[in-house]
Amino acid sequence: MPMNPQSPSISAGSLFVGLALLIQLAPHDTAYGAPWCQGFGQAGPELVARIARDASEAARSRPQPVPRLQTEGRLPSSLTAIRSREAKRDFDKVRLLAHAWRLGGDARFVRAARDLLLAWARTYRTEANPIDEAQLPTLVEGYALLRGELDGGDRVVIDVWLQGIQRGHMARLRKSKMIDNWRSHRIHIAASIALALDDAQALADVHRYLREQVLRAIAPDGTTFDFRKRNAVHYAVYTLEPLVATGLLLASAGPHAPERDPDVAQRLNAALDWLLPYVRGERTHREFDPPQGAFDRRRAAAGVPGFSGPWDPAGARALFWMAAYLDARYLPVARQLAPEPPDHLVACRGRPGEK
């Protein structure tokens, strides 16, 4: 039954049901190298044409790899942050090219994506900073879709590069017991690489880390450690996005999908429910009031959008569209924030709630 704006909350077990259904239905399509992409036959002609058009433009661009990504702890106006943001556009291009190839079969998109991937593998050296690398799973998803189409030598170069990144994050997951958004993003990065490389042991480890993080970082009432620490709904969303994304990946991991975990699903459900009144406009929150750290004060003083004043529900668009793929009862909330899901989700999974 769809959720209406007056419903108090989505049932605690509903996200678990969505996870369970995805685990039962997800095929492990090794031909396409990405078991989490099941809905590629459901993309309509408009979407296929739009992706092909954008991919054609991406195929004409030159790779922009950098030796280091540096956005964490820097104002958006800093030159290093600007250069890093420009470089990260390659991540979106890899995924876009991969979807265009899957939907249309044009081999030039594979070649363009391969050139981007190899340029990054030969240039970028990780420092295992999960904020700088928070968008890396976008590139990894694209690689997973194309991996079977690359020759063995290219796959080895890219696999070894990604394994190095994964090792850095897994080592820190083992050593650190912090429960903030850094750990959430580490888990997402490690999960995406493990799934792309079909690493069953790493997936099992990631599932354990996900369970620990969800149950420690999210209180039973749905409040997150990051919200309590930073006094900002922005950071509740920022720590939940990689956790929900990881849950979506693990639920679609084919034969490596973890056993059903109602405790994790229930706690994620509680966190999403906690956000609902803010998303619907029933409650408001003045962000970072007062700021809890020196960098938060710097961003507020610099007028960086989203780091002062009332929280903007538009910041939860991506989160609730991902949640809608786990539980269709989040669809009304997702559609309130944006009428359509992101193209990459539709290309990968079809539309939530449709068979």
JONOR-V863624 format. One record per backbone hydrogen bond with DSSP energy under -0.5 kcal/mol. NH is the residue of the N-H (numbers start at 1). CO is the residue of the C=O. If there is no record, write none. Layout:
[[NH & CO] [NH & CO]]
This chain:
[[7 & 4] [14 & 11] [15 & 11] [17 & 13] [18 & 14] [19 & 15] [20 & 16] [21 & 17] [22 & 18] [23 & 19] [24 & 20] [25 & 21] [26 & 22] [29 & 27] [30 & 28] [32 & 29] [33 & 29] [34 & 29] [37 & 34] [38 & 36] [39 & 348] [42 & 39] [43 & 40] [48 & 44] [49 & 45] [50 & 46] [51 & 47] [52 & 48] [53 & 49] [54 & 50] [55 & 51] [56 & 52] [57 & 53] [58 & 54] [59 & 55] [60 & 56] [60 & 57] [61 & 58] [74 & 71] [78 & 75] [82 & 78] [83 & 79] [84 & 80] [85 & 81] [86 & 82] [87 & 83] [88 & 84] [89 & 85] [89 & 86] [90 & 87] [91 & 88] [92 & 88] [93 & 89] [94 & 90] [95 & 91] [96 & 92] [97 & 93] [98 & 94] [99 & 95] [100 & 96] [101 & 97] [102 & 98] [103 & 99] [104 & 100] [105 & 101] [107 & 105] [109 & 106] [110 & 106] [111 & 107] [112 & 108] [113 & 109] [114 & 110] [115 & 111] [116 & 112] [117 & 113] [118 & 114] [119 & 115] [120 & 116] [121 & 117] [122 & 118] [123 & 119] [123 & 120] [124 & 120] [125 & 67] [130 & 128] [133 & 129] [134 & 131] [136 & 133] [138 & 135] [139 & 135] [139 & 136] [140 & 136] [141 & 137] [142 & 138] [143 & 139] [144 & 140] [145 & 141] [146 & 142] [146 & 143] [147 & 143] [149 & 146] [150 & 146] [150 & 147] [155 & 151] [156 & 152] [157 & 153] [158 & 154] [159 & 155] [160 & 156] [161 & 157] [162 & 158] [163 & 159] [164 & 160] [165 & 161] [166 & 162] [167 & 163] [168 & 164] [169 & 165] [170 & 166] [171 & 167] [172 & 168] [173 & 169] [174 & 170] [175 & 171] [176 & 172] [183 & 180] [184 & 180] [185 & 181] [186 & 182] [187 & 183] [188 & 184] [189 & 185] [190 & 186] [191 & 187] [192 & 188] [193 & 189] [194 & 190] [195 & 191] [196 & 192] [197 & 193] [198 & 195] [199 & 194] [200 & 198] [203 & 199] [204 & 200] [205 & 201] [206 & 202] [207 & 203] [208 & 204] [209 & 205] [210 & 206] [211 & 207] [212 & 208] [213 & 209] [214 & 210] [215 & 211] [216 & 212] [217 & 213] [218 & 214] [219 & 217] [219 & 223] [222 & 219] [225 & 217] [228 & 224] [229 & 225] [230 & 226] [231 & 227] [235 & 232] [236 & 232] [237 & 233] [238 & 234] [239 & 235] [240 & 236] [241 & 237] [242 & 238] [243 & 239] [244 & 240] [245 & 241] [246 & 242] [247 & 243] [248 & 244] [249 & 245] [250 & 246] [251 & 247] [252 & 248] [252 & 249] [253 & 250] [256 & 253] [257 & 254] [265 & 261] [266 & 262] [267 & 263] [268 & 264] [269 & 265] [270 & 266] [271 & 267] [272 & 268] [273 & 269] [274 & 270] [275 & 271] [276 & 272] [277 & 273] [278 & 275] [279 & 275] [280 & 276] [281 & 277] [282 & 277] [283 & 277] [287 & 285] [287 & 309] [288 & 231] [289 & 231] [289 & 286] [290 & 288] [297 & 293] [298 & 294] [299 & 295] [300 & 296] [301 & 297] [302 & 298] [303 & 300] [304 & 299] [307 & 304] [311 & 285] [313 & 311] [315 & 312] [316 & 313] [317 & 314] [320 & 316] [321 & 317] [322 & 318] [323 & 319] [324 & 320] [325 & 321] [325 & 322] [326 & 322] [326 & 323] [327 & 323] [330 & 327] [331 & 328] [334 & 330] [335 & 331] [336 & 332] [337 & 333] [338 & 334] [345 & 342] [346 & 342] [347 & 343] [348 & 344] [349 & 345] [350 & 346] [354 & 351]]
